[in-house]
Amino acid sequence: MRKLTIIGGGFAGLTAAITAAEAGTRVTVHEAHRTPGGRARTAEGPYRTNEGPHAIYSGGPHWTWLKQRGLLGPLAPLPAVEGLRFRFHRGGALRRTPPLGMLRQSLRTAGSAPVDLDFHTWASGIAGERVAREAAAYAGVALFHHDPGALSARFVQERLHRAAALPPEAHYVRGGWGQLIERMIARAWEMGVRIETSSRVDSLPLGEGPVIVATALPAAARLLDDPSLTWESGRTVLLDLALRGRRGDPFVISDVDAPGWIERFTAQDPTLAPAGQQLIQAQLPIGPGAAKADGVAHAERLLDLGFPGWRERTVWRRESVSQGRTGAVDRPGTTWRDRPAVDRGDGVYLVGDQVAAPGVLSEVSFTSAVEAVSLALRADSRALRRA
């Protein structure tokens, strides 16, 4: 392939750029913002927040691809004492141990769950209604959805199985995901990729080689003038706090009464906040008709239970709503194969976390990006043979 244009310089766009450049392609990336990264950006100091929890899961091709290229970088280890500060909100109180039934349910593989049935109905039939509800709520950390039990059993079980895996599959990049993005940008430059920032594209550059659209799905629908490019996603309240340090604060509060997750990120990476302060990030899924205040109130109830005096200790606070930007969720009767296809025809390819590619969270962006480049290479090879 002689030339490739990529619209969007987030994680998916950079993955596609590096993959194509390694195959000898001249690549140009157009990024609308001043800096690449998309949702994988990390805020500049003093509080190095990500846009919601950003974990990278080990064991798959995504992890291997990054590691082989030296892009994974140092990870933030969790001290053993902090691992003992994992708390579960259950029955209105904080508990040190997870529900046993939820743990048993998490051991089931995704292949044991049906596609056509919702998770709550399937899990209730196996383990009872309470276990089904608690397991669905725990899986919310990898779903960002207010009602995980209503989603496809196969879809939820895969995320529950991996989120509760021992040893843990979820890992955190030291310094925030922005560090990973900086390494990917450097790798792309080394490979000769041209990255144009503050370069908003309003129409496809047709006739100049294949085009990969690596934007959020609503933006891709506008760019391609295709209103059918839709898929359900979550809606989540994000609450970021910096607190003055206190011994004994929890590492994580997982709400298994209702989906919600609070994590003290400085427990494993103290570089994310100034010395003596703790950076806490919470994600609270809310329904379509709920207000941001509902999610904030949910977070504050959990904080009251787990972080005594947190209001007086707060030195910085930020609230936001993430809507339609939390990855695809699959309803009963659908799988990742039913999402908008990567190959849009006429040399146009679509990548991101809401398209037809397997994986959990950022793995979907990675898989779709590699697939798009592979399809473009094969199409170019066929065109050369015909010529």
C-alpha positions in Angstrom: 0.0 0.0 0.0 1.5 3.3 -1.1 -0.5 5.8 0.9 -2.9 5.8 3.8 -4.9 8.6 5.4 -6.1 8.3 9.0 -8.7 10.7 10.4 -8.3 10.7 14.2 -5.2 10.4 16.3 -6.5 8.6 19.3 -5.4 5.1 20.4 -7.1 3.4 17.4 -5.7 5.9 14.9 -2.1 5.6 16.3 -2.4 1.8 16.3 -3.4 1.8 12.7 -0.7 4.3 11.7 2.1 2.2 13.3 0.8 -1.0 11.8 0.6 0.5 8.3 4.0 2.2 8.6 5.6 -1.1 9.6 4.3 -2.5 6.3 6.0 0.3 4.3 3.1 2.6 3.8 3.3 6.4 3.8 0.8 7.4 6.5 -0.7 10.8 7.3 -2.8 11.2 10.5 -5.2 14.1 10.8 -6.0 15.0 14.4 -8.5 17.8 15.2 -7.1 18.7 18.6 -3.7 20.3 19.5 -2.4 16.9 20.6 -3.1 13.3 19.7 -4.5 10.9 22.1 -8.3 11.1 22.1 -9.9 9.7 25.2 -6.5 8.2 26.1 -5.0 11.6 27.0 -3.8 12.2 30.6 -4.3 15.6 32.1 -1.3 17.7 32.7 -0.2 18.2 36.3 -0.6 18.5 39.2 -3.4 15.9 39.0 -2.7 13.4 36.2 -6.2 12.1 35.6 -7.4 10.0 32.7 -10.9 10.4 31.2 -12.3 7.7 33.4 -10.7 4.5 34.5 -8.2 3.2 31.9 -6.9 -0.3 32.4 -5.0 -2.5 30.0 -5.8 -6.2 30.1 -2.9 -8.7 29.9 -3.0 -12.0 28.0 -4.3 -10.9 24.6 -2.9 -9.8 21.3 -3.3 -6.1 22.3 -0.9 -6.6 25.3 1.5 -8.6 23.2 1.6 -6.1 20.3 2.5 -3.2 22.7 5.1 -5.3 24.6 6.8 -6.5 21.5 7.4 -2.9 20.3 8.5 -1.6 23.7 5.4 0.6 24.0 3.9 -0.9 27.1 6.4 0.8 29.3 6.5 0.6 33.1 3.3 -0.5 34.9 2.1 0.8 38.2 2.5 -2.1 40.8 0.0 -2.4 43.6 1.6 -2.8 47.0 0.2 -5.9 48.9 -1.1 -3.8 51.8 -3.2 -1.7 49.3 -4.7 -4.9 47.9 -6.1 -5.6 51.3 -8.0 -2.3 51.2 -10.5 -3.5 48.5 -14.0 -2.9 49.8 -17.4 -4.0 48.6 -20.6 -2.0 49.1 -23.2 -4.6 49.8 -26.5 -4.3 51.7 -25.8 -0.6 52.4 -22.5 -1.3 54.2 -18.8 -1.7 53.3 -17.4 -5.2 53.5 -13.9 -6.6 53.2 -14.8 -9.7 51.4 -16.6 -10.1 48.0 -19.8 -12.0 47.8 -19.0 -15.7 47.4 -21.7 -16.3 44.8 -20.4 -13.5 42.7 -16.9 -15.0 42.8 -18.3 -18.4 41.7 -20.2 -16.7 38.9 -17.1 -14.9 37.7 -15.3 -18.3 37.2 -17.6 -19.2 34.4 -16.2 -18.5 31.0 -17.9 -16.4 28.4 -18.5 -19.4 26.2 -20.9 -20.8 28.8 -23.2 -17.9 28.5 -25.9 -17.5 25.8 -26.0 -14.6 23.4 -29.8 -14.4 23.1 -30.6 -14.1 26.8 -30.0 -11.2 29.1 -27.4 -11.7 31.8 -29.8 -11.2 34.8 -32.2 -13.9 33.6 -29.4 -16.4 32.7 -27.4 -15.9 35.9 -30.5 -15.9 38.1 -31.5 -19.3 36.7 -28.0 -20.6 37.7 -27.2 -18.9 40.9 -30.2 -16.9 42.1 -31.4 -13.4 41.7 -29.1 -11.8 44.2 -26.0 -13.3 42.8 -27.0 -12.2 39.3 -27.6 -8.6 40.5 -24.3 -8.4 42.4 -22.3 -10.0 39.6 -23.8 -7.6 37.0 -23.0 -4.6 39.2 -19.4 -5.7 39.7 -19.0 -6.1 36.0 -20.0 -2.5 35.6 -16.3 -1.4 36.0 -15.7 -2.8 32.5 -19.1 -1.9 31.1 -19.9 1.7 32.1 -23.6 0.9 31.9 -26.4 1.6 34.4 -28.1 -1.8 33.9 -25.6 -4.5 33.0 -28.1 -7.3 33.8 -30.2 -6.2 30.8 -27.3 -6.8 28.3 -26.4 -10.0 26.5 -25.3 -12.7 28.9 -22.3 -13.6 26.7 -21.2 -10.0 26.6 -21.4 -9.4 30.4 -19.9 -12.7 31.4 -16.8 -12.1 29.4 -16.2 -8.8 31.2 -17.1 -10.3 34.6 -14.7 -13.2 34.1 -11.8 -10.9 33.1 -12.5 -8.2 35.6 -12.5 -10.7 38.5 -9.6 -12.8 37.2 -6.8 -13.9 39.6 -4.1 -13.0 39.1 -5.6 -9.7 37.9 -5.6 -9.1 34.2 -6.2 -5.4 34.6 -3.0 -3.2 34.8 -2.3 0.5 34.9 0.3 2.4 32.9 2.6 4.3 35.3 2.1 8.1 34.8 -1.3 7.6 33.2 -2.3 6.5 29.7 -0.8 9.7 28.2 2.6 8.1 28.8 1.6 5.2 26.5 0.2 7.6 23.9 3.5 9.6 23.9 5.4 6.3 23.3 3.1 5.5 20.4 3.5 9.0 18.9 7.3 8.6 19.1 7.1 5.2 17.5 4.9 6.6 14.7 7.4 9.4 14.0 10.3 7.0 13.9 8.4 5.0 11.3 7.9 8.2 9.2 4.2 8.8 10.0 3.1 12.4 9.4 0.9 13.6 12.2 -1.0 16.8 11.5 -2.6 18.3 14.6 -5.3 21.0 14.7 -6.3 19.4 11.4 -10.1 19.0 11.3 -11.3 17.0 8.3 -14.9 17.7 7.1 -14.9 15.5 4.0 -13.2 12.3 3.0 -10.0 12.8 0.9 -11.2 10.3 -1.8 -9.0 9.3 -4.7 -5.8 9.6 -2.5 -5.6 6.0 -1.3 -7.4 4.2 1.5 -8.9 6.2 4.4 -9.3 5.0 8.0 -11.8 6.9 10.0 -10.7 6.6 13.7 -13.1 9.0 15.4 -16.0 8.5 17.8 -18.9 6.8 16.1 -21.2 9.9 16.0 -18.4 11.9 14.4 -17.8 9.1 11.9 -21.5 9.0 11.0 -21.4 12.8 10.2 -18.2 12.5 8.2 -19.5 9.5 6.2 -23.0 10.9 6.0 -24.3 7.6 7.2 -26.9 7.9 10.0 -26.9 4.1 10.3 -23.6 4.2 12.1 -25.0 3.9 15.6 -24.5 1.5 18.5 -25.5 1.7 22.1 -23.0 2.9 24.7 -23.0 3.7 28.3 -23.6 7.0 30.1 -21.3 7.6 33.1 -20.7 10.3 35.7 -17.0 10.8 36.3 -15.9 12.4 39.6 -12.3 13.2 40.2 -11.0 14.2 43.6 -7.7 15.1 45.2 -7.7 14.6 49.0 -5.2 15.3 51.7 -3.7 11.9 52.6 -5.0 9.7 55.4 -3.9 6.3 56.5 -6.4 3.5 56.0 -8.4 4.9 53.1 -9.7 2.2 50.8 -8.0 1.3 47.6 -11.2 0.5 45.8 -14.9 0.6 46.6 -17.0 -1.6 44.3 -20.7 -1.1 44.7 -22.4 -4.5 44.2 -25.8 -3.0 45.2 -25.8 -0.8 42.1 -23.1 -0.3 39.5 -20.4 2.1 40.8 -16.7 2.1 41.2 -14.3 4.4 43.2 -10.6 3.9 43.0 -7.6 5.6 44.7 -5.2 5.7 41.8 -2.3 7.0 43.9 -2.4 3.7 45.8 -0.3 2.2 43.0 1.0 5.3 41.3 1.9 8.1 43.7 3.2 10.2 40.8 -0.3 11.1 39.8 -0.7 13.7 42.5 1.5 16.0 44.6 3.2 14.5 47.6 0.8 14.1 50.6 -2.3 14.0 48.3 -4.4 11.2 47.0 -6.0 11.1 43.5 -9.4 9.4 43.5 -11.5 8.7 40.4 -15.1 7.5 40.5 -17.3 6.3 37.7 -21.0 6.0 38.3 -23.2 4.8 35.4 -26.5 6.6 35.0 -29.6 5.9 32.9 -30.7 7.9 29.9 -33.1 10.0 31.9 -30.9 10.5 35.0 -29.0 13.8 35.8 -25.4 14.2 36.6 -26.5 15.1 40.1 -27.8 11.5 40.5 -24.4 10.0 39.8 -22.6 12.5 42.0 -25.0 11.8 44.9 -24.2 8.0 44.5 -20.5 8.7 44.6 -20.8 10.9 47.7 -22.7 8.2 49.5 -19.9 5.8 48.9 -17.3 8.4 49.8 -19.1 9.0 53.1 -18.8 5.3 54.0 -15.2 4.8 52.9 -13.4 8.1 53.2 -14.1 9.7 56.5 -13.8 13.5 56.4 -13.4 13.5 52.7 -15.2 16.9 52.2 -12.8 18.7 54.6 -9.8 16.9 53.0 -10.8 17.8 49.4 -8.3 20.2 47.7 -9.5 19.7 44.1 -12.6 18.4 42.5 -14.0 17.9 39.0 -17.2 16.4 37.7 -18.3 15.5 34.1 -20.6 13.2 32.2 -19.3 10.8 29.6 -22.0 10.0 27.1 -21.7 7.6 24.2 -18.0 7.5 24.7 -17.6 4.4 26.9 -17.4 1.7 24.3 -20.0 -0.6 22.8 -22.5 -2.6 24.8 -24.3 -5.6 23.2 -28.0 -6.2 23.9 -29.4 -9.8 23.9 -29.3 -11.3 20.5 -26.3 -9.3 19.3 -22.5 -9.8 19.4 -19.6 -7.7 18.3 -20.2 -9.0 14.8 -23.4 -7.0 14.6 -21.8 -3.6 15.2 -20.9 -1.3 12.3 -18.5 -3.1 10.0 -14.9 -2.1 9.7 -14.9 -2.2 5.9 -17.3 0.5 4.6 -16.4 -0.1 0.9 -14.7 2.1 -1.6 -11.4 2.1 0.4 -13.0 3.5 3.6 -12.5 1.7 6.9 -13.9 2.4 10.3 -12.1 1.7 13.6 -12.8 2.4 17.3 -14.4 0.9 20.4 -17.9 0.7 18.9 -17.3 -1.3 15.7 -17.3 -4.9 14.7 -14.2 -6.2 16.5 -13.8 -8.5 19.6 -12.1 -7.6 22.9 -12.7 -5.7 26.1 -12.5 -1.9 26.3 -9.4 -0.6 24.4 -8.8 -4.1 22.9 -11.7 -3.4 20.5 -10.0 -0.2 19.2 -6.7 -2.1 18.8 -8.3 -5.1 17.0 -10.3 -3.0 14.6 -7.3 -0.9 13.8 -5.1 -3.9 12.9 -8.0 -5.4 10.9 -8.6 -2.2 9.0 -4.9 -2.0 7.9 -4.9 -5.7 7.0 -8.0 -5.2 4.8 -6.6 -2.1 3.1 -3.3 -3.9 2.4 -5.1 -6.9 0.8 -7.3 -4.6 -1.3 -4.3 -2.6 -2.5 -2.5 -5.9 -3.4 -5.5 -7.0 -5.5 -5.6 -3.6 -7.2 -1.9 -3.9 -8.1 -2.4 -7.4 -9.5 -5.2 -6.2 -11.7 -3.2 -3.3 -12.9 
